[in-house]
Protein backbone atom coordinates (compact mmCIF):
# COMPACT_ATOMS: atom_id res chain seq x y z
CA UNK A 1 0.00 0.00 0.00
CA UNK A 2 1.25 3.46 -0.85
CA UNK A 3 2.54 5.49 2.06
CA UNK A 4 0.67 8.51 3.34
CA UNK A 5 3.48 10.77 2.16
CA UNK A 6 3.38 9.46 -1.40
CA UNK A 7 -0.40 9.80 -1.61
CA UNK A 8 -0.28 13.38 -0.38
CA UNK A 9 2.57 14.26 -2.71
CA UNK A 10 0.62 12.88 -5.65
CA UNK A 11 -2.46 14.82 -4.59
CA UNK A 12 -0.62 18.12 -4.65
CA UNK A 13 1.48 17.50 -7.77
CA UNK A 14 -0.32 18.89 -10.84
CA UNK A 15 -0.13 17.34 -14.25
CA UNK A 16 1.65 19.68 -16.67
CA UNK A 17 2.38 22.14 -13.88
CA UNK A 18 2.81 25.64 -15.27
CA UNK A 19 6.32 27.09 -15.05
CA UNK A 20 6.73 29.88 -12.53
CA UNK A 21 7.24 32.42 -15.30
CA UNK A 22 4.04 31.38 -17.08
CA UNK A 23 2.08 31.46 -13.83
CA UNK A 24 2.72 35.20 -13.54
CA UNK A 25 3.11 36.10 -17.21
CA UNK A 26 -0.46 35.13 -18.08
CA UNK A 27 -2.08 37.37 -15.39
CA UNK A 28 0.15 40.29 -16.38
CA UNK A 29 -0.73 39.81 -20.05
CA UNK A 30 -4.40 39.58 -19.10
CA UNK A 31 -4.20 42.91 -17.28
CA UNK A 32 -2.58 44.50 -20.34
CA UNK A 33 -5.37 43.14 -22.55
CA UNK A 34 -7.98 44.51 -20.14
CA UNK A 35 -6.35 47.94 -20.20
CA UNK A 36 -6.24 47.92 -24.00
CA UNK A 37 -9.90 46.94 -24.16
CA UNK A 38 -10.73 49.80 -21.82
CA UNK A 39 -8.77 52.14 -24.09
CA UNK A 40 -10.91 51.06 -27.02
CA UNK A 41 -14.03 51.64 -24.92
CA UNK A 42 -13.13 55.22 -23.98
CA UNK A 43 -12.01 55.93 -27.56
CA UNK A 44 -15.49 54.94 -28.74
CA UNK A 45 -16.83 57.51 -26.27
CA UNK A 46 -14.77 60.15 -28.03
CA UNK A 47 -12.13 60.46 -25.31
CA UNK A 48 -8.35 60.22 -25.55
CA UNK A 49 -7.38 56.91 -23.86
CA UNK A 50 -3.98 58.26 -22.81
CA UNK A 51 -5.63 61.22 -21.12
CA UNK A 52 -8.02 58.89 -19.30
CA UNK A 53 -5.17 56.65 -18.15
CA UNK A 54 -3.22 59.69 -16.94
CA UNK A 55 -6.25 60.95 -15.02
CA UNK A 56 -6.75 57.57 -13.37
CA UNK A 57 -3.11 57.55 -12.30
CA UNK A 58 -3.39 61.10 -10.98
CA UNK A 59 -6.58 60.35 -9.08
CA UNK A 60 -5.24 57.20 -7.48
CA UNK A 61 -1.50 57.47 -7.07
CA UNK A 62 -0.02 60.89 -7.91
CA UNK A 63 -0.24 62.65 -4.53
CA UNK A 64 -0.47 62.01 -0.81
CA UNK A 65 -4.17 62.87 -0.91
CA UNK A 66 -4.85 60.39 -3.72
CA UNK A 67 -2.83 57.70 -1.94
CA UNK A 68 -4.93 58.20 1.20
CA UNK A 69 -8.11 57.72 -0.82
CA UNK A 70 -6.62 54.68 -2.52
CA UNK A 71 -5.59 53.00 0.73
CA UNK A 72 -8.96 53.84 2.28
CA UNK A 73 -10.64 51.83 -0.47
CA UNK A 74 -7.99 49.12 -0.50
CA UNK A 75 -8.46 48.30 3.19
CA UNK A 76 -11.81 46.47 2.81
CA UNK A 77 -10.74 44.96 -0.52
CA UNK A 78 -7.83 43.20 1.16
CA UNK A 79 -10.22 41.41 3.50
CA UNK A 80 -12.91 40.68 0.92
CA UNK A 81 -10.17 39.33 -1.35
CA UNK A 82 -9.18 36.97 1.46
CA UNK A 83 -12.84 35.95 1.72
CA UNK A 84 -12.50 34.46 -1.76
CA UNK A 85 -8.89 33.29 -1.55
CA UNK A 86 -9.17 31.18 1.61
CA UNK A 87 -12.05 28.97 0.40
CA UNK A 88 -10.25 28.72 -2.95
CA UNK A 89 -7.50 26.75 -1.20
CA UNK A 90 -10.12 24.03 -0.69
CA UNK A 91 -11.09 24.16 -4.36
CA UNK A 92 -14.16 26.34 -3.76
CA UNK A 93 -15.42 29.40 -5.62
CA UNK A 94 -17.32 31.40 -3.00
CA UNK A 95 -18.58 34.77 -4.20
CA UNK A 96 -20.95 35.93 -1.47
CA UNK A 97 -18.58 38.35 0.22
CA UNK A 98 -20.95 41.31 -0.04
CA UNK A 99 -23.53 39.51 2.09
CA UNK A 100 -21.01 38.50 4.75
CA UNK A 101 -19.70 42.07 4.79
CA UNK A 102 -23.25 43.38 5.30
CA UNK A 103 -23.92 41.07 8.23
CA UNK A 104 -20.53 41.89 9.73
CA UNK A 105 -21.31 45.59 9.56
CA UNK A 106 -24.74 45.05 11.09
CA UNK A 107 -23.40 42.87 13.92
CA UNK A 108 -20.63 45.35 14.73
CA UNK A 109 -23.09 48.24 14.94
CA UNK A 110 -25.56 46.24 17.02
CA UNK A 111 -22.89 45.16 19.52
CA UNK A 112 -20.56 48.16 19.72
CA UNK A 113 -23.20 50.86 20.30
CA UNK A 114 -24.73 49.47 23.52
CA UNK A 115 -21.35 48.34 24.89
CA UNK A 116 -19.47 51.58 24.22
CA UNK A 117 -20.65 53.43 27.39
CA UNK A 118 -19.38 50.65 29.67
CA UNK A 119 -16.45 49.21 27.72
CA UNK A 120 -15.16 52.27 25.89
CA UNK A 121 -12.41 51.15 23.53
CA UNK A 122 -13.24 47.55 24.45
CA UNK A 123 -16.34 47.94 22.31
CA UNK A 124 -13.97 48.01 19.32
CA UNK A 125 -12.87 44.46 20.04
CA UNK A 126 -16.42 43.32 20.73
CA UNK A 127 -17.66 44.86 17.49
CA UNK A 128 -14.84 43.34 15.45
CA UNK A 129 -15.41 39.89 16.96
CA UNK A 130 -19.16 40.16 16.38
CA UNK A 131 -18.64 41.19 12.76
CA UNK A 132 -16.18 38.39 12.06
CA UNK A 133 -18.44 35.86 13.77
CA UNK A 134 -21.50 36.95 11.79
CA UNK A 135 -19.68 36.72 8.47
CA UNK A 136 -18.03 33.44 9.41
CA UNK A 137 -21.26 31.76 10.44
CA UNK A 138 -22.99 32.95 7.25
CA UNK A 139 -20.24 31.57 5.01
CA UNK A 140 -20.17 28.36 7.06
CA UNK A 141 -23.66 27.67 5.71
CA UNK A 142 -22.20 27.65 2.21
CA UNK A 143 -19.52 25.21 3.33
CA UNK A 144 -22.09 22.96 5.00
CA UNK A 145 -24.33 22.90 1.93
CA UNK A 146 -21.33 22.05 -0.26
CA UNK A 147 -19.75 19.43 1.98
CA UNK A 148 -22.81 17.60 3.24
CA UNK A 149 -25.59 18.38 0.76
CA UNK A 150 -23.65 18.60 -2.50
CA UNK A 151 -24.97 22.08 -3.35
CA UNK A 152 -22.73 24.15 -5.60
CA UNK A 153 -20.95 26.70 -3.41
CA UNK A 154 -20.96 29.44 -6.04
CA UNK A 155 -24.73 29.36 -6.36
CA UNK A 156 -25.44 28.97 -2.65
CA UNK A 157 -23.05 31.76 -1.62
CA UNK A 158 -24.60 34.11 -4.17
CA UNK A 159 -28.14 33.34 -3.03
CA UNK A 160 -27.18 33.65 0.63
CA UNK A 161 -25.60 37.01 -0.16
CA UNK A 162 -28.91 38.30 -1.51
CA UNK A 163 -30.64 37.12 1.66
CA UNK A 164 -28.03 38.76 3.89
CA UNK A 165 -28.35 42.09 2.09
CA UNK A 166 -32.15 41.91 2.37
CA UNK A 167 -31.85 41.27 6.12
CA UNK A 168 -29.40 44.16 6.40
CA UNK A 169 -31.72 46.58 4.62
CA UNK A 170 -34.75 45.44 6.62
CA UNK A 171 -33.07 45.89 10.00
CA UNK A 172 -31.36 49.17 9.11
CA UNK A 173 -34.59 50.64 7.78
CA UNK A 174 -36.74 49.09 10.49
CA UNK A 175 -36.01 47.75 14.00
CA UNK A 176 -32.44 49.07 14.27
CA UNK A 177 -33.02 52.41 12.57
CA UNK A 178 -31.88 55.58 14.27
CA UNK A 179 -34.97 57.84 14.52
CA UNK A 180 -32.76 60.82 13.70
CA UNK A 181 -31.76 59.34 10.34
CA UNK A 182 -34.32 60.76 7.93
CA UNK A 183 -33.48 60.46 4.23
CA UNK A 184 -30.60 58.03 4.78
CA UNK A 185 -31.65 55.26 7.19
CA UNK A 186 -28.90 54.01 9.48
CA UNK A 187 -28.37 52.45 12.87
CA UNK A 188 -27.52 54.56 15.89
CA UNK A 189 -24.11 56.21 15.44
CA UNK A 190 -21.13 54.86 17.31
CA UNK A 191 -19.51 57.17 19.88
CA UNK A 192 -15.93 58.26 19.34
CA UNK A 193 -14.71 55.72 21.89
CA UNK A 194 -15.95 52.90 19.66
CA UNK A 195 -14.30 54.20 16.48
CA UNK A 196 -11.05 52.88 15.03
CA UNK A 197 -8.38 55.56 14.88
CA UNK A 198 -6.05 56.49 12.05
CA UNK A 199 -2.46 55.54 11.35
CA UNK A 200 -0.78 58.94 11.90
CA UNK A 201 1.76 58.84 9.10
CA UNK A 202 -0.73 57.55 6.55
CA UNK A 203 -3.94 59.31 7.59
CA UNK A 204 -5.70 55.98 6.98
CA UNK A 205 -7.52 53.96 9.64
CA UNK A 206 -5.89 51.00 11.37
CA UNK A 207 -8.16 48.64 9.47
CA UNK A 208 -5.55 48.71 6.71
CA UNK A 209 -2.95 47.31 9.10
CA UNK A 210 -5.42 44.68 10.26
CA UNK A 211 -5.88 43.57 6.66
CA UNK A 212 -2.13 43.38 6.08
CA UNK A 213 -1.64 41.27 9.20
CA UNK A 214 -4.54 39.01 8.18
CA UNK A 215 -2.93 38.40 4.78
CA UNK A 216 0.42 37.59 6.38
CA UNK A 217 -1.16 35.18 8.85
CA UNK A 218 -3.18 33.53 6.09
CA UNK A 219 -0.11 33.11 3.89
CA UNK A 220 1.93 31.56 6.71
CA UNK A 221 -0.93 29.32 7.84
CA UNK A 222 -1.62 28.04 4.34
CA UNK A 223 2.01 27.43 3.43
CA UNK A 224 3.63 26.43 6.72
CA UNK A 225 1.00 24.80 8.95
CA UNK A 226 -0.34 21.26 9.00
CA UNK A 227 -3.89 22.57 8.71
CA UNK A 228 -3.00 24.63 5.65
CA UNK A 229 -1.37 21.60 4.05
CA UNK A 230 -4.45 19.50 4.76
CA UNK A 231 -6.68 22.19 3.28
CA UNK A 232 -4.66 22.25 0.05
CA UNK A 233 -4.80 18.46 -0.16
CA UNK A 234 -8.58 18.54 0.26
CA UNK A 235 -8.83 21.15 -2.47
CA UNK A 236 -6.34 19.52 -4.82
CA UNK A 237 -7.58 15.94 -4.56
CA UNK A 238 -10.52 15.19 -2.23
CA UNK A 239 -10.28 11.44 -2.88
CA UNK A 240 -6.67 11.32 -1.76
CA UNK A 241 -7.57 13.42 1.26
CA UNK A 242 -10.30 10.99 2.29
CA UNK A 243 -7.96 8.05 1.62
CA UNK A 244 -5.54 9.28 4.27
CA UNK A 245 -8.35 10.10 6.69
CA UNK A 246 -8.56 13.86 6.39
CA UNK A 247 -11.95 15.34 7.42
CA UNK A 248 -12.72 16.87 4.03
CA UNK A 249 -16.19 18.08 5.00
CA UNK A 250 -14.96 19.83 8.12
CA UNK A 251 -12.09 21.42 6.18
CA UNK A 252 -14.52 22.80 3.60
CA UNK A 253 -16.75 24.29 6.30
CA UNK A 254 -13.73 25.73 8.12
CA UNK A 255 -12.32 27.32 4.95
CA UNK A 256 -15.65 28.96 4.20
CA UNK A 257 -16.05 30.14 7.79
CA UNK A 258 -12.60 31.75 7.79
CA UNK A 259 -13.32 33.46 4.48
CA UNK A 260 -16.63 34.74 5.80
CA UNK A 261 -14.93 35.99 8.96
CA UNK A 262 -12.58 38.08 6.81
CA UNK A 263 -15.51 39.63 4.92
CA UNK A 264 -17.46 40.18 8.13
CA UNK A 265 -14.44 41.87 9.69
CA UNK A 266 -14.25 44.15 6.65
CA UNK A 267 -17.85 45.20 7.27
CA UNK A 268 -17.19 45.78 10.95
CA UNK A 269 -14.17 47.95 10.17
CA UNK A 270 -16.14 49.98 7.63
CA UNK A 271 -18.69 50.77 10.35
CA UNK A 272 -16.22 51.42 13.16
CA UNK A 273 -13.62 53.33 11.12
CA UNK A 274 -15.43 55.07 8.25
CA UNK A 275 -19.21 55.39 8.49
CA UNK A 276 -19.80 55.25 12.29
CA UNK A 277 -23.10 53.41 11.64
CA UNK A 278 -24.52 50.63 9.51
CA UNK A 279 -26.19 52.14 6.46
CA UNK A 280 -26.54 51.60 2.74
CA UNK A 281 -23.24 53.45 2.29
CA UNK A 282 -21.42 50.42 3.70
CA UNK A 283 -22.57 48.31 0.75
CA UNK A 284 -20.23 49.90 -1.78
CA UNK A 285 -19.49 46.73 -3.77
CA UNK A 286 -16.36 45.77 -1.85
CA UNK A 287 -17.50 42.16 -1.65
CA UNK A 288 -17.96 41.96 -5.40
CA UNK A 289 -14.67 43.70 -6.19
CA UNK A 290 -12.98 41.33 -3.76
CA UNK A 291 -13.70 38.52 -6.24
CA UNK A 292 -11.71 40.37 -8.88
CA UNK A 293 -8.91 41.06 -6.40
CA UNK A 294 -8.62 37.39 -5.43
CA UNK A 295 -8.61 36.16 -9.03
CA UNK A 296 -6.02 38.72 -10.11
CA UNK A 297 -3.87 37.67 -7.14
CA UNK A 298 -4.32 34.00 -8.10
CA UNK A 299 -5.81 33.36 -4.64
CA UNK A 300 -2.46 34.06 -2.94
CA UNK A 301 -2.96 36.05 0.30
CA UNK A 302 0.17 38.21 0.06
CA UNK A 303 -0.46 38.98 -3.61
CA UNK A 304 -3.90 40.29 -2.63
CA UNK A 305 -2.33 43.39 -1.06
CA UNK A 306 -0.85 45.03 -4.20
CA UNK A 307 -3.88 44.03 -6.28
CA UNK A 308 -6.24 45.57 -3.72
CA UNK A 309 -4.20 48.78 -3.80
CA UNK A 310 -4.44 48.82 -7.60
CA UNK A 311 -8.21 48.35 -7.51
CA UNK A 312 -8.49 50.93 -4.74
CA UNK A 313 -6.60 53.43 -6.86
CA UNK A 314 -8.87 52.84 -9.83
CA UNK A 315 -11.94 53.36 -7.64
CA UNK A 316 -10.45 56.49 -6.06
CA UNK A 317 -9.95 58.03 -9.51
CA UNK A 318 -13.65 57.85 -10.38
CA UNK A 319 -14.57 61.27 -9.02
CA UNK A 320 -11.64 62.94 -10.79
CA UNK A 321 -12.68 61.36 -14.10
CA UNK A 322 -16.13 62.80 -13.57
CA UNK A 323 -14.95 66.30 -12.70
CA UNK A 324 -12.18 66.70 -15.24
CA UNK A 325 -13.29 64.64 -18.25
CA UNK A 326 -17.05 64.60 -17.67
CA UNK A 327 -17.05 60.81 -17.65
CA UNK A 328 -19.51 58.94 -15.42
CA UNK A 329 -18.17 57.83 -12.07
CA UNK A 330 -19.09 54.27 -13.09
CA UNK A 331 -16.41 54.38 -15.80
CA UNK A 332 -14.01 52.84 -13.32
CA UNK A 333 -16.44 49.94 -12.88
CA UNK A 334 -16.15 49.28 -16.61
CA UNK A 335 -12.38 49.11 -16.25
CA UNK A 336 -12.65 46.72 -13.32
CA UNK A 337 -15.12 44.56 -15.25
CA UNK A 338 -12.88 44.38 -18.30
CA UNK A 339 -9.93 43.43 -16.12
CA UNK A 340 -12.03 40.70 -14.52
CA UNK A 341 -13.11 39.27 -17.88
CA UNK A 342 -9.56 39.34 -19.23
CA UNK A 343 -8.24 37.58 -16.12
CA UNK A 344 -10.87 34.85 -16.49
CA UNK A 345 -10.09 34.50 -20.18
CA UNK A 346 -6.40 34.23 -19.37
CA UNK A 347 -7.07 31.17 -17.23
CA UNK A 348 -7.86 29.27 -20.43
CA UNK A 349 -4.20 29.58 -21.42
CA UNK A 350 -2.93 28.06 -18.19
CA UNK A 351 -2.18 24.30 -18.12
CA UNK A 352 -4.84 22.53 -16.12
CA UNK A 353 -4.09 21.05 -12.74
CA UNK A 354 -5.29 17.61 -11.80
CA UNK A 355 -8.19 17.53 -9.40
C-alpha positions as CSV (number, residue, x, y, z in Angstrom):
1,X,0.0,0.0,0.0
2,X,1.2,3.5,-0.9
3,X,2.5,5.5,2.1
4,X,0.7,8.5,3.3
5,X,3.5,10.8,2.2
6,X,3.4,9.5,-1.4
7,X,-0.4,9.8,-1.6
8,X,-0.3,13.4,-0.4
9,X,2.6,14.3,-2.7
10,X,0.6,12.9,-5.7
11,X,-2.5,14.8,-4.6
12,X,-0.6,18.1,-4.7
13,X,1.5,17.5,-7.8
14,X,-0.3,18.9,-10.8
15,X,-0.1,17.3,-14.3
16,X,1.7,19.7,-16.7
17,X,2.4,22.1,-13.9
18,X,2.8,25.6,-15.3
19,X,6.3,27.1,-15.1
20,X,6.7,29.9,-12.5
21,X,7.2,32.4,-15.3
22,X,4.0,31.4,-17.1
23,X,2.1,31.5,-13.8
24,X,2.7,35.2,-13.5
25,X,3.1,36.1,-17.2
26,X,-0.5,35.1,-18.1
27,X,-2.1,37.4,-15.4
28,X,0.1,40.3,-16.4
29,X,-0.7,39.8,-20.1
30,X,-4.4,39.6,-19.1
31,X,-4.2,42.9,-17.3
32,X,-2.6,44.5,-20.3
33,X,-5.4,43.1,-22.6
34,X,-8.0,44.5,-20.1
35,X,-6.3,47.9,-20.2
36,X,-6.2,47.9,-24.0
37,X,-9.9,46.9,-24.2
38,X,-10.7,49.8,-21.8
39,X,-8.8,52.1,-24.1
40,X,-10.9,51.1,-27.0
41,X,-14.0,51.6,-24.9
42,X,-13.1,55.2,-24.0
43,X,-12.0,55.9,-27.6
44,X,-15.5,54.9,-28.7
45,X,-16.8,57.5,-26.3
46,X,-14.8,60.2,-28.0
47,X,-12.1,60.5,-25.3
48,X,-8.4,60.2,-25.5
49,X,-7.4,56.9,-23.9
50,X,-4.0,58.3,-22.8
51,X,-5.6,61.2,-21.1
52,X,-8.0,58.9,-19.3
53,X,-5.2,56.7,-18.2
54,X,-3.2,59.7,-16.9
55,X,-6.2,61.0,-15.0
56,X,-6.8,57.6,-13.4
57,X,-3.1,57.6,-12.3
58,X,-3.4,61.1,-11.0
59,X,-6.6,60.4,-9.1
60,X,-5.2,57.2,-7.5
61,X,-1.5,57.5,-7.1
62,X,0.0,60.9,-7.9
63,X,-0.2,62.6,-4.5
64,X,-0.5,62.0,-0.8
65,X,-4.2,62.9,-0.9
66,X,-4.9,60.4,-3.7
67,X,-2.8,57.7,-1.9
68,X,-4.9,58.2,1.2
69,X,-8.1,57.7,-0.8
70,X,-6.6,54.7,-2.5
71,X,-5.6,53.0,0.7
72,X,-9.0,53.8,2.3
73,X,-10.6,51.8,-0.5
74,X,-8.0,49.1,-0.5
75,X,-8.5,48.3,3.2
76,X,-11.8,46.5,2.8
77,X,-10.7,45.0,-0.5
78,X,-7.8,43.2,1.2
79,X,-10.2,41.4,3.5
80,X,-12.9,40.7,0.9
81,X,-10.2,39.3,-1.4
82,X,-9.2,37.0,1.5
83,X,-12.8,35.9,1.7
84,X,-12.5,34.5,-1.8
85,X,-8.9,33.3,-1.6
86,X,-9.2,31.2,1.6
87,X,-12.1,29.0,0.4
88,X,-10.3,28.7,-3.0
89,X,-7.5,26.7,-1.2
90,X,-10.1,24.0,-0.7
91,X,-11.1,24.2,-4.4
92,X,-14.2,26.3,-3.8
93,X,-15.4,29.4,-5.6
94,X,-17.3,31.4,-3.0
95,X,-18.6,34.8,-4.2
96,X,-21.0,35.9,-1.5
97,X,-18.6,38.4,0.2
98,X,-21.0,41.3,0.0
99,X,-23.5,39.5,2.1
100,X,-21.0,38.5,4.7
101,X,-19.7,42.1,4.8
102,X,-23.2,43.4,5.3
103,X,-23.9,41.1,8.2
104,X,-20.5,41.9,9.7
105,X,-21.3,45.6,9.6
106,X,-24.7,45.0,11.1
107,X,-23.4,42.9,13.9
108,X,-20.6,45.4,14.7
109,X,-23.1,48.2,14.9
110,X,-25.6,46.2,17.0
111,X,-22.9,45.2,19.5
112,X,-20.6,48.2,19.7
113,X,-23.2,50.9,20.3
114,X,-24.7,49.5,23.5
115,X,-21.4,48.3,24.9
116,X,-19.5,51.6,24.2
117,X,-20.6,53.4,27.4
118,X,-19.4,50.7,29.7
119,X,-16.5,49.2,27.7
120,X,-15.2,52.3,25.9
121,X,-12.4,51.2,23.5
122,X,-13.2,47.5,24.4
123,X,-16.3,47.9,22.3
124,X,-14.0,48.0,19.3
125,X,-12.9,44.5,20.0
126,X,-16.4,43.3,20.7
127,X,-17.7,44.9,17.5
128,X,-14.8,43.3,15.5
129,X,-15.4,39.9,17.0
130,X,-19.2,40.2,16.4
131,X,-18.6,41.2,12.8
132,X,-16.2,38.4,12.1
133,X,-18.4,35.9,13.8
134,X,-21.5,37.0,11.8
135,X,-19.7,36.7,8.5
136,X,-18.0,33.4,9.4
137,X,-21.3,31.8,10.4
138,X,-23.0,32.9,7.3
139,X,-20.2,31.6,5.0
140,X,-20.2,28.4,7.1
141,X,-23.7,27.7,5.7
142,X,-22.2,27.7,2.2
143,X,-19.5,25.2,3.3
144,X,-22.1,23.0,5.0
145,X,-24.3,22.9,1.9
146,X,-21.3,22.0,-0.3
147,X,-19.7,19.4,2.0
148,X,-22.8,17.6,3.2
149,X,-25.6,18.4,0.8
150,X,-23.6,18.6,-2.5
151,X,-25.0,22.1,-3.3
152,X,-22.7,24.2,-5.6
153,X,-21.0,26.7,-3.4
154,X,-21.0,29.4,-6.0
155,X,-24.7,29.4,-6.4
156,X,-25.4,29.0,-2.7
157,X,-23.1,31.8,-1.6
158,X,-24.6,34.1,-4.2
159,X,-28.1,33.3,-3.0
160,X,-27.2,33.6,0.6
161,X,-25.6,37.0,-0.2
162,X,-28.9,38.3,-1.5
163,X,-30.6,37.1,1.7
164,X,-28.0,38.8,3.9
165,X,-28.3,42.1,2.1
166,X,-32.1,41.9,2.4
167,X,-31.8,41.3,6.1
168,X,-29.4,44.2,6.4
169,X,-31.7,46.6,4.6
170,X,-34.8,45.4,6.6
171,X,-33.1,45.9,10.0
172,X,-31.4,49.2,9.1
173,X,-34.6,50.6,7.8
174,X,-36.7,49.1,10.5
175,X,-36.0,47.7,14.0
176,X,-32.4,49.1,14.3
177,X,-33.0,52.4,12.6
178,X,-31.9,55.6,14.3
179,X,-35.0,57.8,14.5
180,X,-32.8,60.8,13.7
181,X,-31.8,59.3,10.3
182,X,-34.3,60.8,7.9
183,X,-33.5,60.5,4.2
184,X,-30.6,58.0,4.8
185,X,-31.6,55.3,7.2
186,X,-28.9,54.0,9.5
187,X,-28.4,52.5,12.9
188,X,-27.5,54.6,15.9
189,X,-24.1,56.2,15.4
190,X,-21.1,54.9,17.3
191,X,-19.5,57.2,19.9
192,X,-15.9,58.3,19.3
193,X,-14.7,55.7,21.9
194,X,-15.9,52.9,19.7
195,X,-14.3,54.2,16.5
196,X,-11.1,52.9,15.0
197,X,-8.4,55.6,14.9
198,X,-6.1,56.5,12.1
199,X,-2.5,55.5,11.4
200,X,-0.8,58.9,11.9
201,X,1.8,58.8,9.1
202,X,-0.7,57.6,6.5
203,X,-3.9,59.3,7.6
204,X,-5.7,56.0,7.0
205,X,-7.5,54.0,9.6
206,X,-5.9,51.0,11.4
207,X,-8.2,48.6,9.5
208,X,-5.6,48.7,6.7
209,X,-2.9,47.3,9.1
210,X,-5.4,44.7,10.3
211,X,-5.9,43.6,6.7
212,X,-2.1,43.4,6.1
213,X,-1.6,41.3,9.2
214,X,-4.5,39.0,8.2
215,X,-2.9,38.4,4.8
216,X,0.4,37.6,6.4
217,X,-1.2,35.2,8.9
218,X,-3.2,33.5,6.1
219,X,-0.1,33.1,3.9
220,X,1.9,31.6,6.7
221,X,-0.9,29.3,7.8
222,X,-1.6,28.0,4.3
223,X,2.0,27.4,3.4
224,X,3.6,26.4,6.7
225,X,1.0,24.8,8.9
226,X,-0.3,21.3,9.0
227,X,-3.9,22.6,8.7
228,X,-3.0,24.6,5.6
229,X,-1.4,21.6,4.0
230,X,-4.5,19.5,4.8
231,X,-6.7,22.2,3.3
232,X,-4.7,22.2,0.1
233,X,-4.8,18.5,-0.2
234,X,-8.6,18.5,0.3
235,X,-8.8,21.1,-2.5
236,X,-6.3,19.5,-4.8
237,X,-7.6,15.9,-4.6
238,X,-10.5,15.2,-2.2
239,X,-10.3,11.4,-2.9
240,X,-6.7,11.3,-1.8
241,X,-7.6,13.4,1.3
242,X,-10.3,11.0,2.3
243,X,-8.0,8.1,1.6
244,X,-5.5,9.3,4.3
245,X,-8.3,10.1,6.7
246,X,-8.6,13.9,6.4
247,X,-12.0,15.3,7.4
248,X,-12.7,16.9,4.0
249,X,-16.2,18.1,5.0
250,X,-15.0,19.8,8.1
251,X,-12.1,21.4,6.2
252,X,-14.5,22.8,3.6
253,X,-16.7,24.3,6.3
254,X,-13.7,25.7,8.1
255,X,-12.3,27.3,5.0
256,X,-15.7,29.0,4.2
257,X,-16.0,30.1,7.8
258,X,-12.6,31.8,7.8
259,X,-13.3,33.5,4.5
260,X,-16.6,34.7,5.8
261,X,-14.9,36.0,9.0
262,X,-12.6,38.1,6.8
263,X,-15.5,39.6,4.9
264,X,-17.5,40.2,8.1
265,X,-14.4,41.9,9.7
266,X,-14.2,44.1,6.6
267,X,-17.8,45.2,7.3
268,X,-17.2,45.8,11.0
269,X,-14.2,48.0,10.2
270,X,-16.1,50.0,7.6
271,X,-18.7,50.8,10.3
272,X,-16.2,51.4,13.2
273,X,-13.6,53.3,11.1
274,X,-15.4,55.1,8.3
275,X,-19.2,55.4,8.5
276,X,-19.8,55.3,12.3
277,X,-23.1,53.4,11.6
278,X,-24.5,50.6,9.5
279,X,-26.2,52.1,6.5
280,X,-26.5,51.6,2.7
281,X,-23.2,53.4,2.3
282,X,-21.4,50.4,3.7
283,X,-22.6,48.3,0.7
284,X,-20.2,49.9,-1.8
285,X,-19.5,46.7,-3.8
286,X,-16.4,45.8,-1.9
287,X,-17.5,42.2,-1.6
288,X,-18.0,42.0,-5.4
289,X,-14.7,43.7,-6.2
290,X,-13.0,41.3,-3.8
291,X,-13.7,38.5,-6.2
292,X,-11.7,40.4,-8.9
293,X,-8.9,41.1,-6.4
294,X,-8.6,37.4,-5.4
295,X,-8.6,36.2,-9.0
296,X,-6.0,38.7,-10.1
297,X,-3.9,37.7,-7.1
298,X,-4.3,34.0,-8.1
299,X,-5.8,33.4,-4.6
300,X,-2.5,34.1,-2.9
301,X,-3.0,36.1,0.3
302,X,0.2,38.2,0.1
303,X,-0.5,39.0,-3.6
304,X,-3.9,40.3,-2.6
305,X,-2.3,43.4,-1.1
306,X,-0.9,45.0,-4.2
307,X,-3.9,44.0,-6.3
308,X,-6.2,45.6,-3.7
309,X,-4.2,48.8,-3.8
310,X,-4.4,48.8,-7.6
311,X,-8.2,48.4,-7.5
312,X,-8.5,50.9,-4.7
313,X,-6.6,53.4,-6.9
314,X,-8.9,52.8,-9.8
315,X,-11.9,53.4,-7.6
316,X,-10.4,56.5,-6.1
317,X,-9.9,58.0,-9.5
318,X,-13.6,57.8,-10.4
319,X,-14.6,61.3,-9.0
320,X,-11.6,62.9,-10.8
321,X,-12.7,61.4,-14.1
322,X,-16.1,62.8,-13.6
323,X,-14.9,66.3,-12.7
324,X,-12.2,66.7,-15.2
325,X,-13.3,64.6,-18.2
326,X,-17.1,64.6,-17.7
327,X,-17.0,60.8,-17.6
328,X,-19.5,58.9,-15.4
329,X,-18.2,57.8,-12.1
330,X,-19.1,54.3,-13.1
331,X,-16.4,54.4,-15.8
332,X,-14.0,52.8,-13.3
333,X,-16.4,49.9,-12.9
334,X,-16.2,49.3,-16.6
335,X,-12.4,49.1,-16.3
336,X,-12.7,46.7,-13.3
337,X,-15.1,44.6,-15.2
338,X,-12.9,44.4,-18.3
339,X,-9.9,43.4,-16.1
340,X,-12.0,40.7,-14.5
341,X,-13.1,39.3,-17.9
342,X,-9.6,39.3,-19.2
343,X,-8.2,37.6,-16.1
344,X,-10.9,34.9,-16.5
345,X,-10.1,34.5,-20.2
346,X,-6.4,34.2,-19.4
347,X,-7.1,31.2,-17.2
348,X,-7.9,29.3,-20.4
349,X,-4.2,29.6,-21.4
350,X,-2.9,28.1,-18.2
351,X,-2.2,24.3,-18.1
352,X,-4.8,22.5,-16.1
353,X,-4.1,21.0,-12.7
354,X,-5.3,17.6,-11.8
355,X,-8.2,17.5,-9.4
